[in-house]
């Protein structure tokens, strides 16, 4: 009698174990499927235009002149940060760093403008780039005259910038620029889906503006 009861319980126990194993696998597959649906849906949306970025020339982390002439004909993504930022900059830079992997086989360029150029010398920015594992030749960190950078933020990218008690105040947005130098999107780096939206819109531009 006991032996028969034991035999009856074995299939039920095996089924229960199989169910426990299957639940996380099915859940992961469902999440990946939903994420792909989201990316596909985002790719179909219209990417607007918000005006053109004015010409500029600054200095990168290698001490070389770098500007709009070097970006002509390329899709690029920009942000405004500074190396000693106690606020959102680490998150903004982390989001930019995340973009390197999904865009590694493309010609998309990343550009970070320092809003504290007096302290962010090329040498300082080179160290900042190394900490972020920035790919050389793909991601430039720019410094130069404060007035040039602030004017570029305010009048070029239409983003607020300033100082409060000596501390730079700047936007947390990343900006997508197309091959013609037109601004095509703004993405708040503090939002969890910022990278997903940015990659989707960048993919849209690949189709709209092939090399």
N, C-alpha and C positions, 0 to 999 in steps of 0.2 A: 504493500500500500504506500509506504513512504517512498519506495523506489519509483513508483509510478508518478507520484506527486512531484518528485524531483525532476523526472524527465519532462513533465508538463511545464515546469517553470523555466527550463533551459532555453527553449525557443523564445519565450517572452523576454528573458534576460538578454539574449543575443539581439533581439529586435530593438530593445531599449537602448543598448550600447550603440547600435548602428544609427539609431535616430539621433543620439547625442553627437555623434561624429558628423552626421550629415547636416545638422542645423547650421553650424558656422560656415560650412562650405557653400550651402545654398544662399545664406545671407550675404556672403562676400560676392558671389556671382550676381545676385540681385543688385547690390550696390554698384558694382562695376557696370552692369547693364544700364542702370539709371543714370550714372555719370556720363556714359557714352551718349545716351539719349539727350542729356542736357547739352553736351558739347555739340552734337549734331544740330540741335535746335538753335543754339547760339550762332552757329556758322551760317544759318539761313537768314539771320536778321540783317538789316541794312546798317552799314557803317557810315555814319555821318561825316561831314567835314566842318571844321571849326576855324578855318583860316590858316594862313601859312606862317611858318617859323622864319623870322628875319635872319639875315646873314650874321654870322658871328665867328670869331676866332679867339680861342682861349689856349690854355696850356694843360697838357695831360700829365698823368702820374710819372711819365718818363721824361718830363721836362721838354716835350716837343709841342710845337704848335698843332692844334687840332680844332677843327670847326666845321661849319656847314658844308664847306667845299669837300671835305673828306666823307661826308654822308650823302652827297648828291647821288641820286639813283638807287639809294638803299632804303629799306624799311628800317626804322629805328625806334627804340623805346627809351624814354628819358625819365629821370626823377631829380628831385632837389633834396639834398641831405648835407650833413657835415659829420666829420669823424668823431667829434667829442659830444655828439648829441645825447642828452639824457632822456629824451622822449621817444618819439616814434621812429627815428631813423634806423635803428637796428631791424625793426620789422620791415620797413620799406626796402632796405638793402637786402634783407633775407628773401623777400618776394622777388626782387630783381635777380638774385642768385638762382632762385628756383626756375627762372625762365631759361637758364642756360641749357638745361637738359632737353626739354621738348623742342628747343629751337636750334640745337647743335648742328643739324645738317642743313641749315639755311644761311642766308647772308644777312640776317637781322643783326643789327648792332645795338649795344646797350650803352647809354651815356648817363653819367651821374654828375650833376653840377653841384659844387660846394657852395653853400650859402654863408660859409665862414672862411672866405679865401685867405684872410690874413694869417690864420692859424694853419689852414690846410694847404701847406706847400706841396709841391710835387712829391717830395720825399715822404711826407706824412700820408698823402693819398696812395702812394705805392704800398705802404704798409697796410693801409685800410683795404686795398684791393687784394692783397695777399691773404688777409684774414678771411675774406669772402670767397677765396679761391676763384677769383675772376680770371676768365680765360684771356691770356694776352692777345691783343689784336682784335678782340671781340667786344671788350667792355672798357670804355675809357672814363676816367674820373678827372673832371676838369676844374681848374682854378684860374684866377685872373683878377682883373679889377672888380671890386665889389659893385661898383655902379653898373658895369656891363652885365653882370650876372643878375642883379636885382631888376634891371630894366628888361632883360630877357624873360625873367619869370613873370613880371607884371604885364608888360606890353606885348611880349612874344607869345608866351603860353597862356596868358590871361589867368595867372595864379597869384594869389596873395603872398607877399613876403615882407619881412620887416624885422624889427628888433624890439624886445621888451626887457628893460633893465640889462642891456648888453647881451641878451640871449637871442639868437636868431629864431624867428618865427616863420614857418614856411608850410607849404601844402604837403599833404600826405599822398597826393595823387601821382600815379605813373601815367605817362603820356605816350600814345602811339602816333608815330609820324610816318607818312607813306613815302614812296619813291620820289614824289614831286615836292616834298617838303611841306605837305599839308597835314595839319593835326586831324587825326581821325577818331580819337577816343581818349577819354579820361577814366582812370580806374583807381579807386581808393584802396591803397595797399593794406588798410586796416580791415577790409572786408574779406571774409574767408574765401569767396569765389573770385577774387580779383584776378588771380593767375589764370583760372579756367576761362574767364571772359576775354582776357587779353590774348591768350593763345588762340582762342576761337576767332577773334576779330583779325588777328595777324594772318591766320590761315585764309580768311576771306580775302585779305589784301593780296596774298600770293596768287589767287585766282584772278582777281581784278587787275593786278599789275604784275604779270610775270616778268622775269628778268629779260 
